[in-house]
Amino acid sequence: MGCMGFGNAATGQHSWTIDENSSREIIKRGIDLGVNFFDTAIVYQNGTSEQYLGRALKDFARREDVVVATKFVPRSSAEIERGISGQEHITRMLDQSLKNLGMDYVDLYIYHMWDYRTPIYDVLEGLNRVVKEGKARYIGISNCFAYQLAKANDLARENSFPEFISVQGHYNLIFREEEREMAKLCTEDNIAMTPYSALAGGRLSKHPGETSKRLKEDTYAKNKYDGTAKQDSEIINRVAEVAERREVTMTEVALAWLLTKVSAPVVGATKLNHIEGAVKAVDLKLSADELAYLEEPYVPHRLVGVMAENTPAAVGESHSWSGKK
């Protein structure tokens, strides 16, 4: 369950998120249906997503029965100017996340996006520290290129640091660029793929012409998908067609396809039926012909979203690879 949709809309960056009572209802329903992996981040609605999730899990689940993942962002310019190291930044971020969650540890601590202004050695050493301290059990990464993940894990092995065991990238039926290199790397190195935007911000769950509050107000998703809406529409139409033929929802079809490719899609939910549909997808098995039919119209897409925004050119700086002395 992706928790980006939970949090105080008045204090965060998204207007479409839901309040604590609604979040709790969805989290409880997910737990009742067997969901045990919850993904959030310190930046989701200024930490209120973590707070809502932590309080709900305390009330509805045993800590040892759930997997909790959260993420940290790169150092800010202000931190860099003050001389805050990458290692110190990670400790500060995780301590705040644990406070928000009301927990002693997280199961998976995720490097949210590549920090081009902090050597990866500093990041890996900082993550090594929090794992040794018992604050994080494992580490993951998000929004990176395959070469970055491969080289980072090589550096981790060289220094006896924990390796990234999972990658959370942008991957769904209408954005399949992860198949070029990342999917192959993950298969060979036994790295779990837990992609976000599994339903393309709701586009793969809505029939042509249908809309929703998120489709109208989620400007981040609009920036990712509106530019290719025409070429993506054929795939979305085919999802609707297969769903109608199988008498299931579009959500079930889109996620059943993704479940043939990855370990565990991160699926956001802002209504009860969102998580109910996601859970049903586990039991839907698409035929080889159906899978091929859904995939056939795809054409290559340009880099979009965080990956396009967070590059050396966009950041304006670069650094030596490892930074190791």
C-alpha positions, 0 to 999 in steps of 0.5 A, a space after each residue: 500500500 502506497 501512502 502518498 495519498 494520506 496526509 494533511 492537504 492543508 500543510 502538504 504539497 498535494 491538494 488531493 490527499 485524504 484526512 486521518 480518519 479516511 486514511 485509517 479506514 483504508 489502512 485497516 481494510 488493507 490489513 484485513 485483506 492481507 496487505 502487510 507492506 506499507 510504503 511512505 516517505 518523510 516528504 509526503 505531506 510534510 511528514 503527516 503521511 508517516 504520522 497517520 500510518 504509524 498511529 493506524 498500524 499501532 492500533 490495527 496491527 502487530 509491528 512484527 506482522 507488517 513491513 514498513 518502508 519510508 524514504 529520505 531525500 537529498 541534502 538541502 542547499 541550506 544543509 550543504 552550506 552549514 556543512 551537514 554531512 551526508 551521514 549526519 543528514 541520513 541520521 537526522 532524516 531517519 530519526 525524524 521519520 521514526 518519531 513521525 511513525 512512533 516506531 523504533 525501526 523501519 524494515 526498509 529505508 529507501 534513498 528517495 532520489 539520487 543526490 548528485 551533490 553528495 558522494 554515494 560513499 557518504 550515503 552508503 556509510 550513513 545507511 550502514 550506520 543506521 542499519 548497525 544501530 538497528 534503526 533500519 533493517 534493510 535499505 532500498 533505492 528509488 528513482 535511479 538508473 541501472 548503472 547507478 544501482 549496480 555501481 553503488 552495490 559494487 561499492 557497498 560490497 567492496 566496503 562491507 556496507 549493506 547493499 540495496 535490496 530493492 528499487 522503487 522506480 516508475 513502471 506501469 503498462 504505459 511507462 515501461 522504460 524500466 524494462 530496458 536495463 533495470 529489470 534485467 539487472 534486478 533479475 540477475 542480482 536478485 533485487 526486488 522491484 517495487 514500482 510506484 505509479 503502478 496505475 499511472 496516477 489512476 489512468 489505468 483504472 479509469 475508462 476513457 472519459 472517466 475522471 476523479 479528483 486526483 486526475 483533475 488536481 494531481 499536477 505531478 501526474 499530469 506532467 508525467 502523462 499528459 504529454 503522451 496521452 494520445 499514444 497511451 490511450 490505445 493501451 488504456 482502451 485495451 485494459 478496459 476491453 480485457 477487463 470487460 471480457 474478464 468481468 473484472 476491474 481495470 485496476 485488476 487487469 493493470 496490476 495483474 499484468 505488473 505482478 508478472 513483472 515485479 515483486 510488489 507494486 506500490 499501489 496508492 489508495 484514497 478510497 476503500 475500493 482502491 485497495 479492494 481492487 488491488 488485492 483482487 489483482 493477486 488472484 487474476 491470472 492473465 493468459 499469454 495472449 492477453 499479456 501480449 495484447 496489452 503490451 503490443 501498442 507500447 512505444 518508447 517514452 521519454 524520461 519524465 517525472 523525478 528522473 527527468 528533474 533530478 539529473 546533474 544538468 537539472 541540479 547544476 552540479 556533479 561530483 566524483 563517483 564515490 567520494 571515498 578517501 
